[in-house]
Amino acid sequence: MTRHRSLLSVLAIALGLVAPMAAARAQGPVLAGVVRPPRPAPGVNTIAEVEPRVARPPGRPCVAPLFAPRQFEGVEPVAFSYAPPADCPGPWAKVVLEADFDVTAGRQFDRTAIIHLGGVNLYYGTTMEPRRAIAPAWHVERDVTDYAALLARPGAGEVLIANIVNETYTGRLTASACLLFYPASTGAPVSTAPQIVQPISDGLAKLSKDQDRLARSVVLPTNVERLVLDVIAQGQADDEFWYDCVPDALASEKEGRCGGGAFRQVEVFVDGQRAGLAALFPWVFTGGINPYLWFPVPAPETLNFTPSRVDLTPFAGLMNDGLPHRIEVAVPGVRNYYLVTATLLAWRDERAASTSGRLLRNTLGAAREKTEARRVRTDQQGLNGRIVTRRAQDGEVAGVLQTSHGEVVTAVRYAMSFSNRQDYVSNDKVQIGRVRQSTRMRILTRRTDASGTVKRLETASYPLNTVTRETATPEGTDQTADVDLTLARTEREVSSDGRIRFRSLSNRVTPTARGQFNRTARRFQNASGTSVQRFRFEDSELGCYGRTVVVKDNAVAAARDGC
């Protein structure tokens, strides 16, 4: 299958999944429940939404524009000036980013879309591809309450949508964005947002090989008591299809086989020590594998990435000494290439001029690796055989802090497992590629102080199965593609008094595309796609929401809600 790649020169509905539930329960606003997106009607062929909107507290928000509707053409970022709403000075219960996009009918690649303010990422996603007579328009939201310290002051930002428009690629992209500030009230208390919001990347960093790292030295106040890093790492060019990459010995630029192997993840380092991990979801953009797979139902998070939050609190006792400390982000296996953005968030102990502590232990080592290539051979027809890649990684990072409210011990235990099996058949009549991949991450965080222990368990499971087949014809190739992709995350927190809160999300999509690729016209012809998407979100406080969308011939055949 010819892989449809995006051209680029250089947040998933947050759903609170990266926010600490303990803080949300203790001082969070009263929310109205799950906010469902409009249900798509039968026949819709532009976009069918399943992901819920960001839940809001009661009250009328103040609106601060970031940039008005405008078309994006070219590769240079567009600057904008930001000012917080004068009639809503804060403090706030919640802050939500809203952005709207549309692309005209015609021909255009999917494009990466990024909004930064003061170097801090507020939104990261990709765009829908149009068709000759289809002009998609869509809406995204992200909870940015934890960035309130940044949003409280004026600043300069930029938006990047690198879109090339010419006689061939005619689709024109338009976007706008604003921030909605919900004032604190009796029913919506002030959020427990961090006092420090510091960019690590100043926008984007490009990683092109294993040794590349996003790195910055930071100096923190002496009274930090909690520390996290929000990270987004997006594969571009060859690394857009990292799950299909092979060991370097089998890589071939001529044959379109990317190297580095089939494993990627985010690793965070503090002063040279491995400090945390984040599993990478295999985002598939609307031009990925075969574009007829993804309209009107895109793959999970395609239009709105969710940042990974890495807890660095065990290192707070080392980093609050007023001296420079180095934060680094790496993506093992990267070849060509990853774009990475990261933001450091720090909560201060406002009742103490300083906190002291130390790292108790760090057993988080490098991943254990095993790759087997069984009877793999390459010839003029391509690659034949099976490649199996396995990775496993575990360990615990723990630290202690002396604070104004006593001694606090934070321990974060990681357990990651990964497997990828690739099967290839290549001859003069047919080329078949199969990928079967599993990514699992389990993170258990324990925070112990005088009141007891709070336990928070996060799990992530990202199974991906793809089958592509190309059969040679005089005009080009008959092509088929089948994908089964699931994003599944859960959180369960037990407070020191025994109260339990849980949250789960599952988003599974199973599309199939059929068609012919005309070599001369460089287009898919007689192509169509079918798909089923099943989304389910459950929260012990917000309730439950589910939606199933059935697609036939790239139009909605049915949509139903219910858990």
N, C-alpha and C positions, 0 to 999 in steps of 0.2 A: 504494500500500500504506500503510495507516495504521501509523505507527511507534509501537510500544509503548514508552513512556518510563518510566523509573524515577523515584520520588519520593525526594528526599534533602534533609535539612536542611543540611546544610552544602553474599607475593611468590611469583608463578610459581615454580615450583621453580627455585631459583637455579642449580642445576647447576654452580656455580662459574663461570658465564659472566661475572660481573662481578668475579671475583677475578683478580689477576695470576698468570699461569701460572708466571712465573719464580720468584716466592716460593713457590708451591705445590710446584714441583719441588725447590727447594733445601732447604726445611725442612718441607714439608707431611707430614701423616700418611700412613701406608700404608693405602690404602682397599681395601675388599673387592671393588669393582666396582660395576656399575650395579645399583641396587636397584629391582626392578620392582614396580609396584603390582599389587593383585589383578586377575586377568583376569576381565572381566565374563562371566557366563554368558548363554547365549541366553535371551531373555525379560526380561532386566533392563530396567526402564523408569525407574529413579531417576537413576542416574549411572553412566557408563562411563568409567573413568580410563585415561589413556594416559601421562601425564607421570610419569617415575620419581621415586622418593623421593631425598632428599639422601644421598649416599654417606657412610658413617661409618667412623671408625677402629676398631680392635679395642678391647675393654674394655667394662666396664659403666659407663654414664653415671650421673651424679648429676642428680636432677630438681628443678627449682625451679618451683613453680606461679606463674603470673601471675594467673589468675582461674579459679575453679571453674565447672562448668557452671551457666549461668543464662540465663533468658529475657531478651530485649531488646524493650522496648516503649517508644515515645516517641522523642524526638529529642535528648535530652541525653546527653552522654558519661558513661560509668560509670567511676569512679575505682578504682584498685587500688594496693596497696602491694607493692613487690618487695624481696626480700632474696636475695642470692646463696646458694648451698647451703653450709651451714656445714661439711659433711663433705667438701667438694670445693673448697678455697680457690683452686685454680689453682697454677701456670699450666695452661692447657687446650690440648689439641690441636685441638678443634673444639667449637663451640656451635651447636645446632640448635633453632630454634623449631618447635613442633608445635601445631596448632590443629585443633579438631574443631567442625563445624557441623551443624545439622539444622534443618529447617523442617517444620512439621506440614502435613498435607494440607489443601487449601482453596484460597483465592485470595490471592495476594500478589505484589507487585512484587519484582524483583531489588533488592537493597539493597547499598550500599557498606559494607564492613567494614574497619576500621582499628584497629591496635594501636600505640600510642606508649608509649615509656618515656623520661621526662625530655625530652620533645619530639622524640626520635629515633624514626623510623618503624621498627618491627620487622615489620609485616605490612600489606599493602594489597591488597585484592581486592574482588570482589563475590559475591553469593550466588546460589544456584539459585532459580528460581521453582518453586513446587509446582503441582500440579494437583488437581482435586477428590478423586482417589483416589491421589495420588502424593505421598509425603513423602520428599524426598531427604535423605541424610546424606552428608557428605564430609569429607575430611581433607586438610590442607595442611601443607607444611613449607618452611622457608627457612633457608639457611645464614647465620647471623649472627655467625660467628667474628670478623669484622673489627670488631665492636662490643664485643669483650671488655673493653676499658677502661671502657666504660659499665656493662657487666654485672657488673663486679667490685665494685661498691659498691651499697648500698641506694638505692632511688629510688621516685618516684611515677609512675604511668602512668595511662593511660585507654584505654578501648576504645569505639569509636563504631560502632554499628549502628543507624541511625535507621530504626526500623520502626514503622509505623502499623498498629494493629490495631483494627478496628471491625466493624460488621455486614457490611460488604462485603468488606473485606480481612481475612481470618480467619487467615491463616498466621502461626504464632508461631515465631520464630527463637530457637534456643538455641546457645550457643557456649562453649567453654573453651579455654585455652591454657596451655602450659608451656614451659620451656627445658630442654634436655638438655645437660649439660656432660660432655665426654669428657676425662678427665685425661691429661696428657702422660705418655708412657712411652717405653721404648726403641723400640718399634714405631710410636709416634705422638708425634713431637717437638712441642715448643711451636710454635704457629702464629706467623707473623710479622705479627701484627695491629698496627694503628697505635696509638700511645700517646694520641692525641687524637681524641675523637669528639664533635663539636660540632653541635648542631642549628642549622640556618639558619632553619627555619620555626616552631619551637616547636609542632609539630603540623601544622596545615594553614594554607595561605594561599589566598585566593580571588582569582583574576584574572578580570576581567570585560571588559577592553578592551585594545587593543594597548599602551597606555601603562602598564598595570599591571605591576608587577614584585614578585616576592618579593625582599626586600632585607634585608641585615643587615651591620653592620660587625663585624669580628672582629679580635682581637689574638692573633697566634700567637707561640710561643716563637722565640727567635733561632737555633735549630739545626734547623729543619725541613729535611728533604731529599726528601720526597715528599709530594704533596698531590693528593687527588681529591675529587670531589663526587658523592654518590649522589642521584639525582633520580627522583621519580615524579610525572607530570603526568596527571591524569585528567579527561577532558571530561565535563561534566555538562549537564543541560537541553538546549539547542540544540546545544551543542558536544559532546554525546555522539555526535552524528551528523555530525561535522565534515567527513567525506569527502563528504557530500551537501549541504554549504552552498554558497551561490552568492555572486557579488559583491554588495556592499551595494546597488547600484542595482536589483537584481532581488529583493532580500529582501522578505519579506512576513510579518509576524507572523500576520495573519489567515489566510493560506494555508499557514502552517507552514513557510515557507522561511527557513532561517537565513542570516545574512549572514557577512561576513568572508572569503568565498572558501573554497576547498576545501583549503587548505594549512595545516598546523600542524606545529610542531616545537619543541623546547626549545633555547633559546640561553642561555648562561651568560656573565656579564660580571664582570670584576675591575677595580675602580676605573674603571669606564666603558668599558673595552676589551672587545670581544668576545673571549672566551677559550676557548669550546668549544661543541660542538653535540651534540645527541642526537636521533635519529630517533624519531618517535612511532609505535608500533604501533597500528593501528586496532582497539582492543579492542571487541568486540561483546558486550554483556551478555545474559543469558538471556531478557530481555524485548525485546531489540533487533530491529528490523525486523519479525520475526514470532516469537512465542515458540515456535511448533511447529518452528522450525528447530533448537532448541538442547537438547532433551532426548531421550535421556539423555546426549548428547554436546555439551558446551559448546564454544564457540570457544576458540582458543589463549589461554592465560593469563587467561581470564575470572575464574577463582576465585582467582588468585594472581599478581599482577603482579610482573615482574622490574624492579628499579631499573635505570636507566641510570647508568653510571659515567663521569664526565667527568674526564679527567686534567688537573689544573691545575699539575702539577709545573714547567712552564716559568716559572710566576709565583712559585715559591718564593723566588727570590732577591730579589724585590721585597717579599714579604709577611713576611719573617722579620726585619724591622727593629724589632720591638716596638711599632709604631704601628698605629692602626686602618686596616683596608682593607675595602672594600665589596664584598661578593659579591651578585650579582643574578641572578635567573632569570626569563626572559620566555618567553611562548608567542605568537609572531606570529600574528595573525588571530583571536585569541580574541574572542568577543562575549558569550556567555552559556552557561556560564562554565567555568573550569578550577579544580580543586583541586590544589595543588602542595605537596609536601613535599620537603625537601632536608637532607642531612647532610654536613658537611665532615669528612674524615678526614685526619689528618696523621701521618706517620712522622718521628721525630726521630733525628738523628745522635747517638747516646748517647756517642760518644767525642769530641765537640766541644761546647764551650760555645756556639759560634755557627757558622753557615755564612754565606757571602757569595756574591752572584751578581748576575745581571742578566738582563733579557729581551733575547735576541739579535735576534729579529724576530717580527713578528705581521702576517701578510698575510691573516688571516681576515676577509673583508669580509661585507657584507650579501648576501642571496640575490638573484640575478638573476631578475627576474619577467617573465612573459608570460601574459596571459589574453586569450582570444578568445571572443566570443559570436557565433556565426554564425546569422544570421537568427532570433535569439531574440525571441519575442514573448510577452506575457502578456495574458490576457483572462479572461473569467468562467469559462472551463473550466480555466484553470491556465496552466502554462508549456509552451511548445513551442520546440524547437530544440536546439542543441548548445553547450555551454560547455567550453572546453579551458583548463586551467591547467597551466603548467610553471614549475618552479623549479630553479635550479642554484646551488651554492655550494661554494667550495673555498678552500683557503689553509693556511698552516702557522704554528704557534706554536712557538717554540724558546727555550730558556733555558739558562743555565750556572750551576753551583754549585761553589764550592770547599768540599770536605768533608774529613773526617778521612781518607778513603781516596782523596783526590785530586780532580781536576776531573771533573765529570759534566755531560754535555750531554744534554738531553732535548728531542726534537723531535716534535711531533704534527701530522700532516698529515691534513686532512679533505677528502673529496670526496662531495658529496651531490647526488643528482638525484631529481626528483619530477615526476610527471605525473598528471593527473586529467582524465578526459573524462566529461562528463555528457550524456546524451541524453534528451529528454523528448517525449512525445506525450500531449496532453490534448484530449479532446473530450467530448461529452455521453454517450458510450458507454463509453469506456475511458480509463484513465490508465496510462501506462507510464513507468517511470524506469529508466535504466541508468547504472551507474557502473563505469568501468574505471580503476583506479588502480595506480600503481607508485611505491614508495618504496625508494631504494637509498642506503646509507651505507657509505663505506669509510674506515677510520681506520688509518693507519700510524704506529706509535710506534717511535722509535729512541732507545735509551739507550746512550751511549758513555762509557766510562771507561777506566782504564788496562788493563783486561783485554780490552777489545774492545767490540764493538757487539752489543746484543741488539735484534732486530727483532720486532715483534709486529703482525700484520695482523688487523684485525677487519672483518668485513663483515656487513651486515644487508640483507635483502630482504623487503619486505612487500607482495606483490601482493594486490589486493582487486578482485573483480568481483561486482557485484550486479545483479539484474534483478527489479523488482517490477511487478506488473500488477494493476489493480483494474478490474473490469467491473461496471457498475451493475446491480442487481436491485431488484425492488419492496421487498424486506426490508432491503437494505443493499448489500453488494458481495461478489462472488466475488473472492478474492484468491489470488495465487500469489507466491512469493518464491524466488529461487535465489541462492545465495551460493557463491563460491569464494575462500577466504581462506587465505593461507599465511604462517607465521612461519618465516623461515630465517635462521640466524646461523652464522657460522664464526669460528674463531680459529686462527691459525697463528703459532707463535713459534719463532724460530731463535736459539739462545743463542750467546754469543761463541765457544764451542768447536765450533759446528756442529750441536749436537743439536737435533732438531726435535720439537715437540709440537703436535698439532692437536686441534681439537674442533669438531664440527658438530652442529647441531640443525635439524630440519625438522619442522614440524607443519602439515599441510594438512587442511582440512575443507571438504566440498562438500555442504551440506545443501539440501534443497528442501522447501517447505511449501505445502500446498494447503488451502483451506477457505473458509468464508463468514463474513463479519463481520456480525452482526445488529445493526442500528443501535439498535433499541429495547432489547435486552438488554445491549448493549455487550460482547458476547462473540464469540469465534470459535466457530463450530459446524461439525460435520462436518469437522473439521480433522485433518490428520495430517502427519507429516514423515518423510522419508527422509534418510539421510546416510551418508557414508563419511569416516572420519578415518584419516589415515596419519601416524604419528609415527615418526621415526628420530633416534636420538642415537648419536654415535660419538665416542669419546675414545681417543687413542693410549695412555693408561695404564689407563683403566677398562674399555675394550672397547666393544662395540656392542649396542644394544638397539633393537628396532623393534616396533611394534604397529599393526595395522589393525583397526578396528571398523566393522562394517556395521550400519546401523540401517534397519529397515522399520517403518512405522506406529508410530514413536516407541518402539520396543523393540529391543534388541540381537538381530540375526539371526545374527551370527557375529563372533568375535574371534580373531585369530591373532597370534602373536608370531614374530619372526624378522627378521634384517637381510638 
